[in-house]
Amino acid sequence: MKSWWLSLALLGGLTVPKPALAEPAALALSKTHWVLLHGVWPGSSRDWRLVAPLLQEQGATVWRPTLPGRVGLFPWADNIAHYVVENAPSNLYVIAHSFSGAATLLLLRTAYELQHGDLEALIAHLDCDAFTGRAAYACRQLREGWQQLVADRARAARWIQAAQKIKHLFLYHPALRGACGACWDRWGLWGGDATASLCLLAKIADWLFTPLERVTWRGAIAITNLYGGSEWMLSLCGLHQNDLVLGLEQQRLFVEGHGYREVLVGNQLHFSFAMRRSAAQRLIELLGDRVQVPHEQKEVSDGLLRR
């Protein structure tokens, strides 16, 4: 039951201040360094205009680049690697929304294979003749990008350096297995090469992002997947669990271990964090809790952790 002052404030149109972040979570976020990575659409640093100030209020340092949009999976990951190496320190926390989630996982997996001399085996396993249309185009772009890394040691070293700077990656509503309607964008009118790559991801995510130990660098890099959506939402995904852009199954790998965890974070929509302060605040609370206690040590969750 609301107290009399809260009722009076609501009737009078006054703004009731939101409770401050719990002290342990606030302390966990202080003096941390964050890179916030946007998705394809709307697709700019402005996507984080509500989240970034909340992190900074806790004493965190924040970078929020605007990455070149409408590019495929490999160039998107290459742009992330370049930005991280040139601008960010080590022991870095990263939030990767939507397509940036898949691109950052690609960066980590590719860098691991480069570090261990195994990328050519990955290239040999990628059979682009198995795909047609835009997915085949995206596959060839990925394979050619990998081949460029094998041939260019300086560029390969940049990918490895970027991966080694990351301490904890938070995937937020990540497009790991494509996106609803991506394969319908046959001419790239909606997302350019990005939708072609999303169409490809629907077919190769299981192979590309596993085994997990080669993505998390054998647990050296913590990865928390914060996925979510409404139980019933009519969208391009149909009428089932989705966040307006992605189905819940498109946001998950359905495996855990080696530093990777998947956490259901409620019924937020794909862009809620960019439009509603309450959604941005909720994200900050989730981050503070999981920075405070590494997820591999977290025995009692908020009821949302799926093991």
MOHUWO-V798947 format. One record per residue. N is the residue number from 1. RES is the residue in three letters. PHI is phi in whole degrees, 0 to 359 (none if undefined). OMEGA is omega in radians with two decimals (NA if undefined). BURIAL is + if it has 24 or more other ideal C-beta (glycine too) atoms within 12 Angstrom, else -. Layout:
# MOHUWO-V798947
n: {N N}
res: {RES RES}
phi: {PHI PHI}
omega: {OMEGA OMEGA}
burial: {BURIAL BURIAL}
This chain:
# MOHUWO-V798947
n: {1 2 3 4 5 6 7 8 9 10 11 12 13 14 15 16 17 18 19 20 21 22 23 24 25 26 27 28 29 30 31 32 33 34 35 36 37 38 39 40 41 42 43 44 45 46 47 48 49 50 51 52 53 54 55 56 57 58 59 60 61 62 63 64 65 66 67 68 69 70 71 72 73 74 75 76 77 78 79 80 81 82 83 84 85 86 87 88 89 90 91 92 93 94 95 96 97 98 99 100 101 102 103 104 105 106 107 108 109 110 111 112 113 114 115 116 117 118 119 120 121 122 123 124 125 126 127 128 129 130 131 132 133 134 135 136 137 138 139 140 141 142 143 144 145 146 147 148 149 150 151 152 153 154 155 156 157 158 159 160 161 162 163 164 165 166 167 168 169 170 171 172 173 174 175 176 177 178 179 180 181 182 183 184 185 186 187 188 189 190 191 192 193 194 195 196 197 198 199 200 201 202 203 204 205 206 207 208 209 210 211 212 213 214 215 216 217 218 219 220 221 222 223 224 225 226 227 228 229 230 231 232 233 234 235 236 237 238 239 240 241 242 243 244 245 246 247 248 249 250 251 252 253 254 255 256 257 258 259 260 261 262 263 264 265 266 267 268 269 270 271 272 273 274 275 276 277 278 279 280 281 282 283 284 285 286 287 288 289 290 291 292 293 294 295 296 297 298 299 300 301 302 303 304 305 306 307}
res: {MET LYS SER TRP TRP LEU SER LEU ALA LEU LEU GLY GLY LEU THR VAL PRO LYS PRO ALA LEU ALA GLU PRO ALA ALA LEU ALA LEU SER LYS THR HIS TRP VAL LEU LEU HIS GLY VAL TRP PRO GLY SER SER ARG ASP TRP ARG LEU VAL ALA PRO LEU LEU GLN GLU GLN GLY ALA THR VAL TRP ARG PRO THR LEU PRO GLY ARG VAL GLY LEU PHE PRO TRP ALA ASP ASN ILE ALA HIS TYR VAL VAL GLU ASN ALA PRO SER ASN LEU TYR VAL ILE ALA HIS SER PHE SER GLY ALA ALA THR LEU LEU LEU LEU ARG THR ALA TYR GLU LEU GLN HIS GLY ASP LEU GLU ALA LEU ILE ALA HIS LEU ASP CYS ASP ALA PHE THR GLY ARG ALA ALA TYR ALA CYS ARG GLN LEU ARG GLU GLY TRP GLN GLN LEU VAL ALA ASP ARG ALA ARG ALA ALA ARG TRP ILE GLN ALA ALA GLN LYS ILE LYS HIS LEU PHE LEU TYR HIS PRO ALA LEU ARG GLY ALA CYS GLY ALA CYS TRP ASP ARG TRP GLY LEU TRP GLY GLY ASP ALA THR ALA SER LEU CYS LEU LEU ALA LYS ILE ALA ASP TRP LEU PHE THR PRO LEU GLU ARG VAL THR TRP ARG GLY ALA ILE ALA ILE THR ASN LEU TYR GLY GLY SER GLU TRP MET LEU SER LEU CYS GLY LEU HIS GLN ASN ASP LEU VAL LEU GLY LEU GLU GLN GLN ARG LEU PHE VAL GLU GLY HIS GLY TYR ARG GLU VAL LEU VAL GLY ASN GLN LEU HIS PHE SER PHE ALA MET ARG ARG SER ALA ALA GLN ARG LEU ILE GLU LEU LEU GLY ASP ARG VAL GLN VAL PRO HIS GLU GLN LYS GLU VAL SER ASP GLY LEU LEU ARG ARG}
phi: {none 292 288 297 288 292 298 297 296 293 293 274 78 280 272 273 298 284 305 293 298 306 303 300 293 297 295 296 277 294 65 267 239 232 245 254 249 276 262 287 222 298 82 199 299 296 302 256 295 268 284 302 297 293 295 295 298 271 93 275 262 233 244 223 287 259 276 302 271 62 254 282 299 294 298 296 295 296 294 297 302 298 295 298 296 278 235 251 277 280 53 265 260 232 250 241 266 56 297 296 298 296 295 289 296 299 303 294 295 296 297 297 294 297 300 257 70 246 294 296 292 293 299 297 279 276 262 287 291 281 243 231 62 294 296 295 299 295 296 296 296 294 297 295 297 299 297 296 294 297 277 244 294 294 293 299 298 294 297 296 297 298 298 289 281 276 266 213 254 255 273 236 46 280 270 275 238 88 213 299 83 299 288 280 278 290 251 70 290 276 231 62 292 297 291 297 292 297 297 294 301 300 255 236 302 301 281 288 256 226 291 301 296 271 263 272 56 56 87 290 247 283 229 244 264 263 251 182 159 275 296 226 212 277 203 300 282 101 243 201 296 199 248 93 242 235 287 302 291 283 265 237 259 65 222 220 126 55 91 253 226 243 231 284 246 97 259 293 277 301 248 303 298 269 241 234 298 297 290 296 297 298 297 299 298 297 295 300 295 273 284 297 235 309 295 287 256 279 270 246 261 273 90 250 287 259 254}
omega: {-3.09 3.06 -3.04 -3.09 3.10 3.10 3.13 -3.13 -3.13 3.12 -3.10 3.10 3.13 3.10 3.11 -3.10 3.12 3.14 3.14 3.10 3.13 -3.00 3.14 3.13 3.13 3.12 -3.13 -3.10 -3.10 3.10 3.04 -3.11 -3.02 2.91 -3.11 -3.03 -3.10 3.08 -3.04 -3.06 0.01 2.92 3.03 3.10 3.13 3.08 -3.06 -3.03 3.08 -3.07 -3.05 3.13 3.12 3.06 -3.12 3.09 3.13 3.11 3.12 2.99 -2.98 2.94 3.09 -3.09 2.88 -3.10 3.05 -3.07 3.02 3.08 -3.08 -3.03 -3.11 3.12 3.08 3.11 3.12 3.10 3.08 -3.13 -3.14 -3.10 -3.10 -3.13 -3.03 -2.96 -2.95 3.10 3.05 -3.09 -2.97 2.96 -3.10 2.93 -3.10 -3.11 2.94 -3.08 3.10 3.07 3.12 -3.11 3.14 3.04 3.07 3.10 -3.11 -3.13 -3.12 -3.14 3.10 -3.13 3.08 -3.12 -3.07 3.07 -3.04 -3.06 -3.14 3.08 3.10 3.11 -3.12 -3.10 -3.09 -3.07 -3.10 3.10 -3.14 -3.07 3.12 3.02 -3.07 3.11 3.11 3.09 3.13 3.12 3.13 3.11 3.10 -3.12 3.12 3.08 3.08 3.13 3.09 3.12 3.10 -3.08 -3.04 -3.05 -3.14 3.11 3.09 3.13 3.11 3.10 -3.14 -3.14 3.12 3.14 -3.09 3.08 -3.03 3.10 -3.07 3.10 3.01 3.01 -3.11 -3.04 -3.03 3.10 -3.05 -3.10 -3.14 3.13 -3.11 3.10 -3.07 -3.10 3.08 -3.10 -2.97 3.14 3.10 -3.10 -3.10 -3.01 -3.13 -3.13 -3.13 3.14 3.04 3.12 3.08 3.08 3.10 -3.12 3.12 -3.06 -3.01 -3.05 -3.11 -3.12 -3.04 -3.01 3.00 0.04 -3.04 -3.07 3.11 3.03 -3.13 -3.09 3.14 3.06 -3.14 3.11 3.09 3.09 3.08 3.14 3.10 -3.08 -3.14 -3.13 -3.14 3.12 3.13 -3.11 3.09 -3.09 3.04 3.12 -3.06 -3.14 3.10 -3.08 3.11 -3.12 -3.11 -3.13 -3.08 2.93 3.13 -3.12 3.11 -3.12 -2.98 3.00 3.11 2.99 3.09 3.11 3.11 3.11 3.14 3.10 3.08 -3.04 3.07 -3.01 3.00 -2.95 3.06 3.07 -2.99 -3.07 -3.08 -3.09 -3.12 -3.03 -3.07 -3.14 3.14 3.11 3.08 3.12 3.12 3.10 3.12 3.12 3.11 3.14 -3.12 -3.14 -3.05 2.96 -3.12 -3.11 3.12 -2.99 3.12 3.12 -3.01 -3.09 -3.11 -3.11 3.10 3.14 -3.06 -3.09 3.14 3.13 NA}
burial: {- - - - - - - - - - - - - - - - - - - - + - - - + + - + + - - + + + + + + + + + + - + - + - + + + + + + - + + + - + - + - + + + + - + - + + + + + + + + + + + + + - + + + - - + - - - + + + + + + + + + + + + + + + + + + + + + + + + - - - + - - + + - - + - + - - + - - + + + + + + + + + + - + + - + + + - - - - + + - + + + + + + + + + + + + + + + + + + + + + + + + + + - + - - + - + + + + + + + + + + + + + + + + - - + + - - + - + + + + - - + + + + + + + + + + + - - + - - + + - - - + + + + + + + + + + + + + - - + - + + + + + + + + + - + + + + + + + - - - - + + + + + + + + + + + + + + - - + - - - - - - - - + + - -}
